[in-house]
Amino acid sequence: MQKLSFLVSRLGKALFVILGVVIINFMLIRMAPGDPAAVLAGESGSSDPAYVEQLRQQFGLDKPVYVQLATYLKGVARFDLGYSYRERLPVFDLIMDRLPATLLLMVCAFAFALLFGVLFGIIASRCRYQGKHPWIDSALMTASLLIYATPQFWLALLAIIFFSLQLGWLPPFGMETVGSGLAGWARIKDIATHLILPTVSLGCFFMAVYARLTRASMLEVLGMDFIKTARAKGVPVNQIIRHHALRNALLPVVTFAGIQLGQMAGGAVLTETVFGWPGIGRLMFDALLQRDYQLLLGVFLITSTMVVVFNLLTDLIYRFVDPRTQES
């Protein structure tokens, strides 16, 4: 019952947050300069005010803002995110068509960042703790600082120039080879090859953060009294790191990783734009240029929901990693 109460409480808060995000995003989009009806009229080669007004009536832009907001909230409650002015398709269908590519990129980048970030943090903290090979600790922390200070789009461009244009090892753009007609394992291998550069470019920034955070947390735990007691009893260093220090040191890493997993959706916008990855980040960028307000609102809603869900999962995982939180 306690776990069920915790889950219901978190779900209620999540729904409240999503509702607030929907309302705020709607108001901010409506306050932005530019009229989508005028943009559509200009693209069709007509600047007739009567035609612009007709478009405004067609898409409901002539109604008061509060009426538009109420209509939009009713649609969201029915999982109807509206109609794209530009694409002439339902927003929900457009997003669902692009969402798998974004989720694939985010999951791979997150797994890459967490795995190597924690691994490098453990190696650096162990070298510092034992006093052996301190240059490894210095090299790993210096490299992580350089990666952290490098903008993601710049790192992506450098990766394309070096690994694609100079060495020719990896494809520079897209999710798969256009017109290849591959199927089965051959298609999976082709997608995996295209996925390497976007994954590394998106995950390197977060990997550097996790490496430094893991190192600092490990050194803090390794200096505690129960670790000293274990050393005094003759417990091997490897066993101390694996069974005593690592689990306690991962608590802040898990919390921070859950928060930053939502931020990956924002970082995916730049990464998908640079690599031509067909995800919702690229879709949002195109919708912004085209003043497609309904599509923008739909993407904002989906990404906000993803952030809320990721944070909910983080709370659940944290309660599993640290049983003490189950009593609160």
TORMITI-823309 format. One record per residue (C-alpha): chain; y, x, z. Coordinates in nm, 2 decimals, decimal comma. Example, Ala and Ser with C-alpha at 12.3 -4.5 7.8 and 13.67 -1.06 7.14 Angstrom:
 ch      y      x      z
  A  -0,45   1,23   0,78
  A  -0,11   1,37   0,71
% end
This chain:
 ch      y      x      z
  A   0,00   0,00   0,00
  A   0,23   0,29   0,08
  A   0,18   0,44  -0,27
  A   0,22   0,10  -0,44
  A   0,55   0,04  -0,25
  A   0,67   0,38  -0,35
  A   0,59   0,32  -0,72
  A   0,75  -0,03  -0,71
  A   1,06   0,11  -0,55
  A   1,09   0,39  -0,81
  A   1,03   0,15  -1,09
  A   1,31  -0,08  -0,96
  A   1,55   0,21  -0,94
  A   1,45   0,32  -1,29
  A   1,52  -0,02  -1,44
  A   1,86  -0,03  -1,27
  A   1,95   0,31  -1,40
  A   1,84   0,22  -1,76
  A   2,06  -0,10  -1,74
  A   2,36   0,10  -1,63
  A   2,30   0,36  -1,90
  A   2,28   0,08  -2,17
  A   2,61  -0,07  -2,06
  A   2,79   0,26  -2,03
  A   2,67   0,38  -2,37
  A   2,76   0,05  -2,53
  A   3,12   0,07  -2,40
  A   3,16   0,44  -2,49
  A   3,04   0,38  -2,84
  A   3,27   0,08  -2,89
  A   3,56   0,30  -2,76
  A   3,49   0,57  -3,02
  A   3,72   0,59  -3,32
  A   3,60   0,47  -3,66
  A   3,49   0,14  -3,80
  A   3,13   0,12  -3,94
  A   3,24  -0,17  -4,17
  A   3,51   0,05  -4,32
  A   3,26   0,33  -4,36
  A   3,01   0,10  -4,54
  A   3,29  -0,04  -4,76
  A   3,40   0,31  -4,85
  A   3,05   0,42  -4,95
  A   3,02   0,12  -5,17
  A   3,34   0,21  -5,35
  A   3,54  -0,09  -5,22
  A   3,84  -0,08  -4,98
  A   3,92  -0,46  -5,01
  A   4,02  -0,58  -4,67
  A   3,84  -0,91  -4,74
  A   3,51  -0,72  -4,80
  A   3,56  -0,51  -4,49
  A   3,61  -0,83  -4,28
  A   3,30  -0,98  -4,44
  A   3,10  -0,68  -4,33
  A   3,25  -0,71  -3,98
  A   3,14  -1,07  -3,96
  A   2,79  -0,99  -4,10
  A   2,72  -0,73  -3,83
  A   2,90  -0,92  -3,55
  A   3,18  -0,66  -3,51
  A   3,45  -0,93  -3,52
  A   3,34  -1,08  -3,19
  A   3,49  -0,98  -2,85
  A   3,33  -0,67  -2,69
  A   3,18  -0,87  -2,40
  A   3,01  -1,11  -2,64
  A   2,87  -0,81  -2,84
  A   2,75  -0,66  -2,51
  A   2,58  -0,98  -2,40
  A   2,41  -1,01  -2,74
  A   2,29  -0,65  -2,73
  A   2,15  -0,69  -2,38
  A   1,96  -1,00  -2,48
  A   1,82  -0,81  -2,78
  A   1,71  -0,51  -2,56
  A   1,53  -0,75  -2,32
  A   1,33  -0,87  -2,63
  A   1,28  -0,50  -2,74
  A   1,51  -0,58  -3,03
  A   1,75  -0,28  -3,07
  A   1,94  -0,43  -3,36
  A   1,98  -0,34  -3,73
  A   2,09  -0,01  -3,88
  A   2,40  -0,05  -4,09
  A   2,32   0,25  -4,29
  A   1,94   0,25  -4,33
  A   1,91  -0,13  -4,37
  A   1,61  -0,13  -4,14
  A   1,55  -0,23  -3,78
  A   1,65   0,03  -3,53
  A   1,33   0,01  -3,33
  A   1,12   0,08  -3,65
  A   1,34   0,38  -3,74
  A   1,31   0,53  -3,39
  A   0,94   0,47  -3,36
  A   0,89   0,64  -3,69
  A   1,07   0,96  -3,57
  A   0,97   0,95  -3,20
  A   0,62   1,11  -3,24
  A   0,77   1,42  -3,40
  A   1,02   1,46  -3,11
  A   0,76   1,41  -2,84
  A   0,53   1,66  -3,01
  A   0,81   1,92  -3,02
  A   0,92   1,85  -2,66
  A   0,56   1,86  -2,51
  A   0,48   2,19  -2,69
  A   0,82   2,35  -2,59
  A   0,78   2,23  -2,23
  A   0,42   2,36  -2,21
  A   0,53   2,69  -2,36
  A   0,83   2,73  -2,13
  A   0,65   2,63  -1,81
  A   0,34   2,84  -1,88
  A   0,51   3,16  -1,97
  A   0,80   3,11  -1,74
  A   0,58   3,07  -1,43
  A   0,35   3,36  -1,55
  A   0,64   3,60  -1,60
  A   0,79   3,49  -1,27
  A   0,46   3,56  -1,09
  A   0,42   3,91  -1,25
  A   0,78   4,00  -1,17
  A   0,75   3,89  -0,80
  A   0,42   4,06  -0,76
  A   0,56   4,39  -0,89
  A   0,86   4,36  -0,66
  A   0,64   4,26  -0,36
  A   0,39   4,54  -0,40
  A   0,65   4,80  -0,50
  A   0,44   4,90  -0,80
  A   0,59   4,93  -1,15
  A   0,94   4,79  -1,05
  A   1,05   4,85  -1,40
  A   0,84   4,55  -1,51
  A   1,03   4,33  -1,28
  A   1,37   4,46  -1,40
  A   1,26   4,43  -1,77
  A   1,14   4,07  -1,73
  A   1,45   3,96  -1,54
  A   1,69   4,14  -1,78
  A   1,51   3,98  -2,08
  A   1,52   3,63  -1,92
  A   1,89   3,67  -1,85
  A   1,96   3,77  -2,22
  A   1,76   3,47  -2,34
  A   1,93   3,24  -2,10
  A   2,27   3,36  -2,22
  A   2,19   3,32  -2,59
  A   2,28   2,98  -2,74
  A   1,97   2,78  -2,87
  A   2,10   2,73  -3,22
  A   2,18   3,11  -3,25
  A   1,83   3,20  -3,13
  A   1,69   2,95  -3,38
  A   1,88   3,10  -3,67
  A   1,78   3,45  -3,57
  A   1,41   3,34  -3,56
  A   1,44   3,19  -3,91
  A   1,60   3,50  -4,05
  A   1,35   3,74  -3,90
  A   1,02   3,56  -3,90
  A   1,07   3,35  -4,21
  A   1,31   3,53  -4,45
  A   1,24   3,89  -4,36
  A   0,87   3,89  -4,26
  A   0,76   3,57  -4,43
  A   0,51   3,49  -4,15
  A   0,62   3,13  -4,07
  A   0,78   2,84  -4,26
  A   1,15   2,80  -4,18
  A   1,21   2,42  -4,22
  A   1,03   2,09  -4,20
  A   0,73   1,96  -4,01
  A   0,47   2,02  -4,29
  A   0,46   2,15  -4,64
  A   0,61   1,89  -4,88
  A   0,37   1,77  -5,15
  A   0,08   1,97  -5,02
  A  -0,15   1,67  -4,99
  A  -0,34   1,83  -4,70
  A  -0,56   1,62  -4,47
  A  -0,78   1,67  -4,16
  A  -0,78   2,02  -4,00
  A  -0,59   2,17  -4,29
  A  -0,29   1,94  -4,22
  A  -0,31   2,00  -3,84
  A  -0,30   2,37  -3,91
  A   0,00   2,33  -4,14
  A   0,19   2,12  -3,88
  A   0,10   2,38  -3,61
  A   0,24   2,66  -3,82
  A   0,56   2,47  -3,88
  A   0,58   2,39  -3,51
  A   0,58   2,75  -3,38
  A   0,94   2,85  -3,45
  A   1,10   2,52  -3,32
  A   0,88   2,53  -3,01
  A   0,97   2,89  -2,92
  A   1,34   2,84  -3,00
  A   1,36   2,53  -2,78
  A   1,14   2,66  -2,50
  A   1,28   3,01  -2,46
  A   1,59   2,89  -2,27
  A   1,39   2,69  -2,02
  A   1,13   2,97  -2,00
  A   1,40   3,21  -1,88
  A   1,51   2,96  -1,61
  A   1,15   2,90  -1,49
  A   1,08   3,27  -1,48
  A   1,38   3,35  -1,26
  A   1,32   3,05  -1,04
  A   0,95   3,13  -0,99
  A   1,03   3,49  -0,90
  A   1,29   3,39  -0,64
  A   1,07   3,12  -0,49
  A   0,76   3,35  -0,48
  A   0,95   3,63  -0,31
  A   1,09   3,38  -0,05
  A   0,74   3,25   0,03
  A   0,58   3,60   0,03
  A   0,83   3,70   0,30
  A   0,72   3,41   0,54
  A   0,52   3,46   0,86
  A   0,20   3,30   0,74
  A   0,18   3,54   0,45
  A   0,23   3,84   0,69
  A  -0,05   3,69   0,90
  A  -0,28   3,67   0,60
  A  -0,21   4,03   0,51
  A  -0,27   4,14   0,87
  A  -0,62   3,97   0,85
  A  -0,70   4,17   0,54
  A  -0,68   3,89   0,28
  A  -0,65   4,05  -0,07
  A  -0,31   4,03  -0,24
  A  -0,45   3,84  -0,54
  A  -0,59   3,57  -0,31
  A  -0,27   3,55  -0,12
  A  -0,07   3,50  -0,44
  A  -0,30   3,24  -0,59
  A  -0,40   3,04  -0,28
  A  -0,11   3,08  -0,04
  A   0,21   3,17  -0,21
  A   0,19   3,01  -0,55
  A   0,14   2,65  -0,44
  A   0,43   2,66  -0,20
  A   0,65   2,84  -0,45
  A   0,58   2,59  -0,73
  A   0,75   2,30  -0,54
  A   1,11   2,38  -0,65
  A   0,98   2,47  -1,00
  A   0,81   2,13  -1,04
  A   1,13   1,95  -0,93
  A   1,35   2,16  -1,16
  A   1,11   2,13  -1,45
  A   1,10   1,75  -1,43
  A   1,48   1,74  -1,44
  A   1,50   1,98  -1,74
  A   1,23   1,80  -1,93
  A   1,48   1,52  -1,98
  A   1,74   1,78  -2,09
  A   1,50   1,89  -2,37
  A   1,58   1,57  -2,55
  A   1,94   1,69  -2,58
  A   1,84   2,04  -2,68
  A   1,61   1,90  -2,94
  A   1,91   1,77  -3,13
  A   2,02   2,12  -3,22
  A   1,67   2,25  -3,27
  A   1,57   1,96  -3,50
  A   1,89   2,00  -3,70
  A   1,85   2,37  -3,75
  A   1,48   2,35  -3,85
  A   1,50   2,02  -4,03
  A   1,25   1,87  -3,79
  A   1,22   1,49  -3,86
  A   1,27   1,37  -3,50
  A   1,51   1,14  -3,32
  A   1,74   1,43  -3,25
  A   1,80   1,47  -3,63
  A   1,82   1,09  -3,66
  A   2,09   1,07  -3,39
  A   2,29   1,35  -3,56
  A   2,28   1,16  -3,89
  A   2,37   0,83  -3,73
  A   2,67   1,00  -3,56
  A   2,80   1,13  -3,89
  A   2,75   0,78  -4,05
  A   2,91   0,58  -3,76
  A   2,58   0,39  -3,73
  A   2,66   0,25  -3,39
  A   2,34   0,04  -3,35
  A   2,12   0,33  -3,44
  A   2,31   0,55  -3,20
  A   2,27   0,30  -2,92
  A   1,90   0,27  -2,99
  A   1,85   0,65  -2,98
  A   2,06   0,68  -2,65
  A   1,84   0,40  -2,50
  A   1,51   0,56  -2,59
  A   1,62   0,91  -2,48
  A   1,76   0,77  -2,15
  A   1,43   0,59  -2,09
  A   1,24   0,91  -2,16
  A   1,46   1,10  -1,90
  A   1,40   0,82  -1,64
  A   1,02   0,82  -1,71
  A   1,00   1,20  -1,68
  A   1,18   1,20  -1,35
  A   0,95   0,92  -1,22
  A   0,65   1,13  -1,32
  A   0,81   1,43  -1,15
  A   0,83   1,23  -0,82
  A   0,46   1,14  -0,85
  A   0,35   1,49  -0,93
  A   0,57   1,63  -0,64
  A   0,39   1,40  -0,40
  A   0,06   1,53  -0,53
  A   0,16   1,90  -0,50
  A   0,32   1,86  -0,16
  A   0,12   1,61   0,05
  A   0,40   1,62   0,32
  A   0,62   1,40   0,10
  A   0,36   1,12   0,11
  A   0,45   1,05   0,47
  A   0,82   0,98   0,39
% end
